[in-house]
Amino acid sequence: MYRYLMQLLLGGSFYNGGRAPSTPRAALLPSSNGQPQRLSYSSGPYEISVRVQELIDPSRLDPWAYLDSDRGSGPVNRAVMMSTYYPTSVKDPEDDEKPPQYTMPYMPKLTAELYDEEVFAGLSLNGSFANLYTAAREDGPVLHVPGEAFPLVMLSTGAGSSRFYYTVLAESLASTGYVVACMDHSHDSFAVELLNHTVLHGRLPLTGNHTLRTMDLDARVNDTILALDELSKPDGLAKLFLTTGGVFNVSRVGMLGHSLGGATMSTTMLLDSRIAAGVSLDGAFFGPEQKAGLDSPYLILGAEGHDRTKKGWWSNWPDMWPKIGAWKKQLNIQGAGHVSFSDVPLIVDNLGLRKDVPDPNGEADNLGTISGARMLEIQTAYVSAFFDKFLKGKHSKLLDGETGQFPEVEFIM
């Protein structure tokens, strides 16, 4: 039962084959009682807002459109849903006391209903996703900080996983002074809801299918380039944020990816020079960068045991290392499993299900033993330190070596 529950929480199978937070805030409240609850972790000085956008690629057809009978049998242009998180104001402590409905739902209504029906059917937990709220407000005003332009960071999900499973991570990074654009890769995620409430279902059997994985990686990379193109246009920023110039820095972009999203980041970095620095969250090298190499700063945050001594999708990390001709480090997080790099541990902790998920030492797609709140604290600290260094020119001692502040973090390469 709970092995199946974990697969549904993940929406499918993940790809297999700056500074420390100054005032972290976490809300992990039971949501199975049908009452609205806020699921959030915020570390930086800024309150954040989110804007949802649907992008249509006029030059590219969706290779998986035939999977959706309700869209007809003819060719359909590729659609990409994107949530962009950005600083909106300096934090107000009183916001913590406001009701959860003051902020954005964790998922839109139809998506939440689909996930509740699939994930929690028969578990007396229906309505759990529908009652979760996040830290971000919807479509808030853009914060203008004199002399500062917030860098843009793209975020690519793990295979089969919704962009919403990275909401709290994206919010936490945005709160430290970044614009974070998180994309759904249509037909890869379990369910992608368009603005007109059409749902694109994910049915790609990626595990063990090299051809489909290659096609999916290509689609993901082009999704990212489409989003970058849109965000790089002055009129694109104007449409999205009702502002132009000086607020966001799109000349040097960071990218963050989990699992197959890490492979998406690596290939996009090779093909698009706008990606100036990249973080792979327990991801693979799967694309042409394996032969061509990379020449931009690169950070791997890996799960416990994902190193030279054990075999898995991470086995090619050491082989790829000499081909990265720039600053590079691999850090492993003790107690982390492959799924620890998403919001899923927060959700599982929130629902009191951690003890019922698969053995953290026996499965590749596991939660690990580290709590969701601590994992987000570590990820935000090291990811923001990395992007601070290479996108803002601010050095952090966190990247110099192991520290007593985060004893779970081990420097591997």
N, C-alpha and C positions, 0 to 999 in steps of 0.2 A: 504493500500500500504506500509506504512512505518513500520507497525508492521511486515509484511512479510519481508521487507528489513532487519530488525534487525535479524530475525531468519536466513536469508541467510548469513548475516555478521558473525553470530556466527557459521555457518556451521551446525546448528541443535539446539537442546535444551540442555543447560547445565543441569547437574545433579540437580534435584530438589527433593523431598521426602527426621651500624657501625657508622656509623658516618654519619653526614649530608653531602650531596654533597658540595664540596668546590667551584667548578666552573661549575655549571650545564649549559648545552647547549641544547637548544631545537630548532627543526626546524619543524614548522607547516605551510606548505605552500600549497596554493590551487593546487590540482593536476588534476582538472577536465578540464584543458585547453589543455590537451594532451602533455604537456611538462614534461620532467623528473624532479622529485622533490625528495628531501631527507627527510625521516621521521625518526627522530632520537632524542634521549635524552641521554646524556652522562654525568656522574657525577664524575668519578674517574680520576686518573692520567694517565691511560693507553689508547693508541689506541688499537683497537681490530681487530682480524681476525676471520673468520669462516671457518670451514671445514665440508663438507657434506659427510655423510657416509651411506651406506646401509648395514644393518646387517641381516644375515639369520640365523635362529635358526635351526640347523640340528636335534635337538632332539624334535622339537615341530611342529605339523601341525597347520595351520591357521584354527581356527574353523569357520571363516566366508568366506573361500575361495569360497564357492558355490555362493556367491553373485556376483562374477565377471565372467561372461560368457566368456570374452575374454581370461581368463587364463585356460580354459578347465574345465572339470567336475571332474577331479581326485584330489587326495590330493596334497596340496601345502604347503611347509614349511613356517613358519611364517617369514614375512619380516618386518623390523622396519627401518624407515628412521630417521636419527638423525643429527641435526646441532649442532656442538660444537664450542662455542665462547671462545676465550682465548686472554690474553694480548699479543700484538705483538711488541709494542714499547712505549716509552714515548710520550705523546701527542705533536703534532706539530700544533700550532694555524693556520698555513697556510692551513691545511687540510680543515678547514671550508670554505675556499674560492675556493676549487676545485669543479669541476662540479659533480653533483650527480652520473654520470656514473662511477666515480672514485671508487665507493664502490659497494657493493653487491646489486643486485635487492632484493626487499622485498620478492618476490616469484619467483620461476623459471618460464620460459615463458609459458609453457603449463598450469601450475597451475593457474597463473595469468589470462590467457585467460578464464579458466573455471570459476573462481570466478567473473571475470568481466561480463561474459555472464549470470551467474545465479543471481548475486547480483544487477547489474546496468542496466539490460535490460530495455529499454524504459525510462531511466532516463537521457539520454544524458550525462552519465558519463562513458561510455565504455572506457576502457584503463586506468582507475584510478589505479588499482593494478599493471598493467604492467608498469606504469610510476613512481612507488614508489621505492626509493632506501633507503638503511639503512646506519648505521655508519661503518659497518664492511667491511674490505677488504677480498677477497677470498684467502684462502690458504697462508696467509702471514707467515713470519718467526716467530718462537716461541721466546718470550722474555726470556732471562736468567737474573735473578736478583740474585746476589751473596747472599747466605745465606737464600734465600726465595724460598719456593715451594708453588705454587698456589694451594689451595684446590679445589677439584672437587665438583660441585653441580649439581645434576640431577634435571630436570624440567619436570613435567608431566602436560599435558594440561587439560582443562575442557572438559566434554563430548561433542562430536560433533564438537570440535574446532580444528583448524589446529595449528601445532607448530609455524607457521609463525605469528599467532596472539599474540605470546609472544616474538617476536624477539627483540623489543626495550627494554623490561624488561630484557631479557637475556643479551643483549649488555651492558646495563647500569650496571648490577651487575658484569659482566666480567671486565668492565673498572675499577672497584675498587680492582681488584686483585684476580679473581676467574676464573676457567675453568667451563663453564656452558654448560651442555649437554641437549639439548631439543629434546624430542622424539615425533614423530607422532605415534599414536596407530591406526594401519591400520583397516579400515572399521568402525572406530569410527569417525574419521575426515571425513568431507565432501568429500575431495579428497586428496589422498596421491600419489604423483608422484615418482615412482622408478627411479633409475639412467638410465634405458633403456627407460624411458618415458611411461612405462605402468602406468595406473592410477587405484588405488584401491579406489573404491567409498564407502562412508559411508552410510549405510542404516539401522543402528540398531535402532529400536523403543524402546529406553531405558525408556522413561517416563512411569511410572506405571508398568513396567515389572520387577519384582524382580529377576526372573530367568536369564533374559538377562543381567541385571545389574551385577549380581554376576559373570556370565561368563565373562563379559567385564572387571570387576575388576581383575579377575584372569589373563586374558590375559595381562592387563596393568602391573600388578606386575611382571609377567614373562618377559615382554618386558624390564622393568627396570633392572631386574637381568641380562638379556642377555647383555644389554648395559654396566652395571657395570663390568661384567666378561670381556668383550672386553677391556674396558678402564683400567682394573686392570692388564692385561697381559703386561709384558715388550714388547713383540712383537706387541701387540695391539697398545700400545702407539707409537712404532716405525713406524708402518704402518700409523697411523693417523697423527702424528706430526713430523715424521722423526727425532725423538730424543728419548733417553732413559735416565731415572734416573735424579733425582734432580730438575726437572722443575715443575712437578705436584705431589701433595700429594693425593694418592688414598687410604691411610690407614684409614683415617677418612673422610667420605663423608657426605656432606649435601644434603638434598633433599627439593624441593620446589614444591608445587602442588596447582592448582586452581580448586575449585569445586570438581568434581570427581577425579581430579588429587590430591587434598588434601587427599581423601580417599585412593588413590593409594599410596601416600607417607606414610600414617599411617600403612597400611598393609605391605608395603615393609620394613618399619622400624622394624616391629615386626618379620618378617621372615628373614631378612638379617642384620647381626650385623655390616656390613660396614656402614650402615646409622647411623651416630653418632648424628645428630641433624636435626630437620625438621620444616618447615614452611608451614602452611596450609593457603592458600588465600581463605577465605570464603568457606572452604570445609567441607565435612561431615565425620563422623565416620561411616563406612559402613561394615567393614570387621571383622575378628576374634579378632582384637584388642579391640573390645567392651567388650569382656569377659576376654581376657588375660591381658589387660592393656599394658602400655608402660613404659619403663624405660630410655628414652633418652630425652634430652631437646626439648621442643615443644613450638612453637609460633603460635598463631592464629591471623591473621589480618582479621578482619571481616567487613562487610558492616554496614552502619548505621542501627540501630534497630535490628540487629541480636544478641539478648541477651536473658536474662531470661524472659523478659516481653512479647515477641511475639513468635508465633509458626511458625515453618518451618523446613527445613532440619537441621537447626542449633540447634534444640530443645534438641538434645542429648549431646551438648557440656558440660553443667553443670553436667550431669550424668557421663560423661567420665572423668571429671576433677580429681576426687579422685583416678582414676586408672592410672594416669600418675605420676610415682614415681620419678620425676626428676624436674629440673627447668622448669617452665611453665608460660606463660602469654597469656591473650587474650586482644588484642587491637582492638578497632573499629575505623573506619575512618569516621568522619561525612561528609555527602555529597556523600559517596561512595555507589554505587549499586553493585549488584553481578558481573556485567560485567566490572566494573571499574578496576578490577585486571588484565585485558588483555590489548592489544594494541588497542582494538576496539574504546575506547573513543578518542584516538589520530586520528584514521582514520576518525571517524565521525566529530570531530572538524575540521580536515583537509579539509573535503568535505563540510563543512557548513551545516550539516544535523542534528545537535543536537536538534534543536527546533522541528524537525519532528518525533523524536523517541518516544516510549510510555512514558506515565507519569512515572517519576522516583519513585513516591510513590505508584504506582498501580501495578507494575509487579515485579516478583522475578528476572527475567533476565533483569535488567535495567542498564542504564548507570550511574544513580545518577546525581548529580548536580556539582560535583567537576570536574575541567578540567582534560583532559588527561595528560597534562604536570605536573600539581601539583600532581596528583595521582602517577605518576612515580617517582617524586622527593621523596614523602613520602615512597613509597614502597622500593625504593633503599636504602634510609637512614636506615630504620628499619630492612630490610632483611639483609643488609650488616653488621649492628651493631650486629645482632643476630649471624650470621655466624662468624664474627670477634671474638666474645666472645668464641664460642664453637669450632671453627676450627683453629683459629689463637691465641687464648689466649689473646685477646685485649679487654679490657672493654670499654664500651661506656655508658655515662650517659643517653643516649636516652632510655635505657631499665629500668632506675630507676623510672621513673614517668613522668607525663605530663610536657610538656615544651612549653614555648612561641614561640619557633621556629616552632613547628608544633601544633598549637592549635586545629587542626581538629582531633587529635589522642586522644582517650579516653581509659584509662586503665579500663578494665571491671573486670577481674579476675587475 
